[in-house]
Amino acid sequence: MKNTLAPFFSIFILVMIAVVSLFLKMEVVRQGYELVSIAHAQKTAAHENSGLELHYAKLTRPQRLDFIATQRLALNRAQKNQVVLMASVAQ
């Protein structure tokens, strides 16, 4: 009885090895696509970040802030001998 089932067990084991091997190959391909997708998202985010840093630098440059303060807000430049005292709120 053992000799008659041995070829079936051998075939069953070979089929299972083939199925597991195929599954692993498919998983490697799927993770490869996921890696490419993540790399693209990272590249897009880095490009957007550099654009935002440039925009921030433009908004906070001293010449622009000076123009807004003097022209739009009608603020005057501080004089050299002008002293600004800040009240302390510590209790």
RAUR-V799549 format. One record per residue. SS is DSSP state (A for helix, B for strand, O for the rest). PHI is phi in degrees with one decimal (* if undefined). D_CENTER is the distance of its C-alpha to the mean C-alpha in Angstrom with 2 decimals. Layout:
ss->SS phi->PHI d_center->D_CENTER
ss->SS phi->PHI d_center->D_CENTER
This chain:
ss->O phi->* d_center->62.31
ss->A phi->-65.6 d_center->59.69
ss->A phi->-67.7 d_center->60.28
ss->A phi->-77.8 d_center->59.84
ss->A phi->-91.6 d_center->56.38
ss->A phi->-59.6 d_center->55.02
ss->A phi->-63.7 d_center->54.11
ss->A phi->-68.2 d_center->52.27
ss->A phi->-64.8 d_center->50.25
ss->A phi->-63.6 d_center->49.46
ss->A phi->-65.0 d_center->48.35
ss->A phi->-61.2 d_center->46.33
ss->A phi->-64.9 d_center->44.54
ss->A phi->-63.3 d_center->43.88
ss->A phi->-65.0 d_center->42.50
ss->A phi->-65.2 d_center->40.21
ss->A phi->-61.9 d_center->38.96
ss->A phi->-64.6 d_center->38.34
ss->A phi->-65.7 d_center->36.44
ss->A phi->-64.2 d_center->34.23
ss->A phi->-63.2 d_center->33.66
ss->A phi->-62.6 d_center->32.75
ss->A phi->-60.1 d_center->30.34
ss->A phi->-64.8 d_center->28.60
ss->A phi->-64.3 d_center->28.37
ss->A phi->-64.4 d_center->26.92
ss->A phi->-66.4 d_center->24.30
ss->A phi->-63.1 d_center->23.35
ss->A phi->-64.3 d_center->23.07
ss->A phi->-61.6 d_center->20.99
ss->A phi->-68.7 d_center->18.48
ss->A phi->-63.3 d_center->18.51
ss->A phi->-63.8 d_center->17.64
ss->A phi->-64.6 d_center->14.80
ss->A phi->-63.8 d_center->13.48
ss->A phi->-62.9 d_center->13.95
ss->A phi->-64.0 d_center->12.17
ss->A phi->-67.4 d_center->8.98
ss->A phi->-63.5 d_center->9.49
ss->A phi->-65.7 d_center->10.15
ss->A phi->-63.2 d_center->7.13
ss->A phi->-65.7 d_center->5.13
ss->A phi->-65.1 d_center->8.26
ss->A phi->-63.6 d_center->8.44
ss->A phi->-65.4 d_center->5.50
ss->A phi->-65.3 d_center->7.11
ss->A phi->-65.0 d_center->10.35
ss->A phi->-64.5 d_center->9.99
ss->A phi->-63.2 d_center->9.18
ss->A phi->-66.0 d_center->12.25
ss->A phi->-64.7 d_center->14.22
ss->A phi->-68.5 d_center->13.75
ss->A phi->-64.6 d_center->14.79
ss->A phi->-64.7 d_center->17.74
ss->A phi->-62.7 d_center->18.67
ss->A phi->-62.5 d_center->18.70
ss->A phi->-63.5 d_center->20.84
ss->A phi->-66.0 d_center->23.19
ss->A phi->-70.0 d_center->23.64
ss->O phi->-106.2 d_center->24.44
ss->O phi->-68.0 d_center->26.64
ss->A phi->-59.1 d_center->30.04
ss->A phi->-63.9 d_center->32.16
ss->A phi->-67.6 d_center->30.46
ss->A phi->-63.7 d_center->30.70
ss->A phi->-64.2 d_center->34.32
ss->A phi->-61.5 d_center->35.11
ss->A phi->-63.0 d_center->33.76
ss->A phi->-65.3 d_center->35.64
ss->A phi->-83.5 d_center->38.91
ss->A phi->-89.6 d_center->39.09
ss->A phi->-82.3 d_center->37.38
ss->O phi->-97.1 d_center->37.93
ss->O phi->55.3 d_center->41.25
ss->O phi->-89.6 d_center->40.51
ss->O phi->-100.4 d_center->42.61
ss->O phi->-69.8 d_center->41.62
ss->O phi->-70.7 d_center->42.55
ss->O phi->-81.3 d_center->45.79
ss->O phi->-63.5 d_center->46.16
ss->O phi->-93.4 d_center->48.58
ss->O phi->-77.7 d_center->46.77
ss->O phi->-119.3 d_center->45.70
ss->O phi->-109.9 d_center->43.34
ss->O phi->-98.9 d_center->44.02
ss->O phi->-108.2 d_center->41.52
ss->O phi->-73.4 d_center->43.11
ss->O phi->-85.6 d_center->41.93
ss->O phi->-106.4 d_center->41.08
ss->O phi->-70.2 d_center->41.31
ss->O phi->-128.9 d_center->43.86
